[in-house]
Amino acid sequence: MTTTKKIRTGGRSARIQQSIHQAVRELQATHSREELTVCMIASAAGVTPSTIYRRWGDLTSLLADVAVAHMRPDTPPDDTGSLPGDLLKFAEFYADELGSELGKQLLRDIAATHTSDCTTRCVQLARERLEIIVERAQQRGERIPAVEMLIDNLFAPIVYNILFCETPDSEQQLRLVSQCLHNY
């Protein structure tokens, strides 16, 4: 029999999560990742370490959760008026954001977690942005690719290159977009 974690939303639970996330962000500004501990974060957030362990299980999962929350864009994807332009802006946005030192650390934190929840949520953020782009293109009467194909052939290579190679350059982003538009 499987059990599911019940996470209360809103109210006290949301305030506690917010204070813990804030404490992590503040501590990350003054301490290296290796220096961070659950006890340090709990103290800064004004909670007991058991609160953190109960909600996240371990430090790695907490850092990954904070990373995913940080990656949520504040604005919708740019609308250039064409699918190729929108996809290029999408690629540039993710290459710039995730290619920064902070972005690389966020990706490492997400990849380091032992659960798939954070990685799934990270991909879902990109998927939601691509769904908006594809829907706009469809409304303009453009031929549209499947969102999953864009995840596999545009978003995934950007993330891979940032984690294992170097930050993709504009030529590489243009090549990825071009390949996506020819693969459907």
C-alpha positions in Angstrom: 0.0 0.0 0.0 1.4 3.4 -0.9 0.9 6.5 1.1 0.9 10.0 -0.2 2.2 13.1 1.5 -0.6 15.5 2.2 0.7 19.1 1.9 -1.5 21.7 3.2 -1.7 24.8 1.0 -2.3 28.3 2.2 -2.3 29.5 5.8 0.3 28.5 8.3 1.8 25.8 6.1 2.4 28.3 3.2 3.9 30.9 5.6 6.3 28.3 7.0 7.3 27.2 3.6 7.8 30.8 2.5 10.0 31.6 5.6 12.1 28.5 5.0 12.5 29.3 1.3 13.5 32.9 2.2 16.0 31.6 4.8 17.6 29.4 2.2 17.9 32.2 -0.3 19.4 34.5 2.3 21.9 31.9 3.5 22.9 31.0 -0.1 23.9 34.6 -0.6 26.4 34.5 2.3 27.4 30.8 2.5 28.6 28.2 0.1 26.3 25.2 -0.6 28.7 23.0 1.4 28.3 25.2 4.5 24.5 25.0 4.5 22.8 22.7 7.0 19.3 21.9 7.9 19.9 23.2 11.5 21.3 26.5 10.1 18.3 27.0 7.8 15.8 26.0 10.5 17.3 28.6 12.9 17.2 31.3 10.3 13.6 30.5 9.4 12.5 30.3 13.0 11.4 26.6 12.8 12.7 23.4 14.2 14.8 21.1 12.0 12.1 18.4 12.2 9.8 20.8 10.3 12.2 20.8 7.4 12.8 17.0 7.6 9.1 16.3 7.8 8.3 18.5 4.7 11.4 17.8 2.5 13.2 14.8 4.0 16.7 16.2 3.5 18.7 19.2 2.6 19.1 18.2 -1.0 15.3 18.0 -1.5 14.8 21.4 0.2 17.5 23.1 -2.0 15.9 21.5 -5.1 12.5 22.8 -4.1 13.8 26.3 -3.6 15.6 26.0 -7.0 12.4 25.1 -8.8 10.5 27.9 -7.1 13.2 30.3 -8.2 13.0 29.1 -11.8 9.3 30.0 -12.1 9.2 32.9 -14.6 7.4 36.1 -13.6 6.2 36.9 -17.1 4.7 34.9 -20.1 7.1 34.0 -22.9 7.9 36.7 -25.4 5.6 37.0 -28.4 7.6 37.9 -31.5 4.7 37.2 -33.9 6.1 34.0 -35.3 6.8 30.5 -34.0 10.5 30.6 -35.0 10.9 33.9 -33.3 9.1 32.8 -30.1 11.1 29.5 -29.9 14.4 31.4 -30.4 13.4 33.8 -27.5 12.4 30.8 -25.4 15.9 29.2 -26.1 17.7 32.5 -25.4 15.7 32.9 -22.1 16.6 29.5 -20.8 20.2 29.6 -22.0 20.7 33.0 -20.3 18.9 32.2 -17.1 20.2 28.6 -16.6 23.6 29.4 -18.0 24.4 31.9 -15.3 26.3 30.8 -12.2 23.1 30.9 -10.2 21.2 29.0 -12.9 23.9 26.3 -13.0 23.7 25.9 -9.3 19.9 25.7 -9.4 20.1 23.0 -12.1 22.7 21.1 -10.0 20.4 21.3 -6.9 17.4 20.0 -8.9 19.5 17.2 -10.5 20.9 16.1 -7.1 17.6 15.4 -5.5 16.7 11.7 -5.0 13.1 12.2 -6.0 11.7 13.0 -9.4 9.2 15.6 -8.1 11.5 18.6 -8.5 12.8 17.5 -11.9 9.3 16.9 -13.1 8.2 20.4 -11.9 11.2 22.0 -13.6 10.3 20.4 -16.9 6.7 21.3 -16.3 7.6 25.0 -16.1 9.3 24.8 -19.5 6.3 22.7 -20.9 3.8 25.4 -19.8 5.8 28.1 -21.5 6.1 26.0 -24.7 2.3 25.3 -24.6 1.7 29.1 -24.6 4.1 29.5 -27.6 2.5 26.7 -29.5 -1.0 27.9 -28.8 -0.1 31.4 -30.0 1.3 29.9 -33.2 -1.8 27.8 -33.7 -4.0 30.9 -33.3 -1.9 32.6 -36.0 -2.5 29.7 -38.3 1.1 28.4 -38.2 2.0 24.8 -38.5 2.9 23.6 -35.0 5.1 21.0 -33.5 4.2 18.8 -30.5 5.2 20.3 -27.2 7.0 17.1 -26.1 9.1 17.2 -29.3 10.2 20.7 -28.3 11.0 19.6 -24.7 13.1 16.7 -26.1 14.8 18.7 -28.9 15.0 22.2 -27.7 14.8 22.4 -23.9 16.7 19.2 -23.0 19.7 20.0 -25.2 20.0 23.4 -23.6 19.9 22.0 -20.1 22.3 19.2 -21.0 24.8 21.6 -22.5 24.7 23.9 -19.5 25.2 21.0 -17.0 27.8 19.1 -18.9 29.4 21.3 -21.5 29.2 25.1 -21.6 26.4 27.6 -22.0 24.9 27.3 -25.5 25.6 30.3 -27.7 23.2 32.1 -30.0 24.3 30.0 -33.1 23.6 26.8 -31.2 20.2 28.1 -30.1 19.3 29.0 -33.7 20.4 25.6 -34.9 18.3 23.8 -32.2 15.2 25.9 -33.2 15.8 25.2 -36.9 16.1 21.5 -36.2 12.9 21.5 -34.2 11.0 23.3 -37.0 12.2 20.7 -39.6 11.5 17.7 -37.4 7.7 17.9 -37.4 
